[in-house]
Amino acid sequence: MAEGNENIIDDRGTNNEAGRAIIQRLRDEGFDKSNEKLAVALGRPVEEIQSWINGAESVDDDVVMKARGIATQRNINVE
């Protein structure tokens, strides 16, 4: 495994830092910077959203996939 690949979370090569950035951009641009609104949209607890954004918890591939899908539907560029 190449150095740095241990943090890859999906088949696009997204790492945790990029995953957090996607979630934060979606929250900021699509949900009025509200963790609560984003939590409802993603079907996750607000505490989990907060943990991802502040880096306390790793982002998983499922949430990144959902975030990309929601961003596409709302015409928000998160990449």
Steps between C-alpha positions, in 0.01 A plus 500: 500500500635841408569745780190702592254248353405366844265797539310437174128462573347433159564376147565855374806527722336741744679522833354612833611860456333525158190323634471753781541782251217359283269476799589848621448659156165325466397618847616857439363543149191280509381504859565854627807383695266293719625169638142419598360544147783297348451226760136464398592488129768235557296302751775524762512643853607863527780394736647288222493795259681712760759227559573470128536872447727554799707193408424302816348213301588349162261549211370180340446427132121480535465855626736635234295326231177642644651848529612492137152388391326776696747755366431388145124529553542850641752603233774562759862439406664322794808362324 
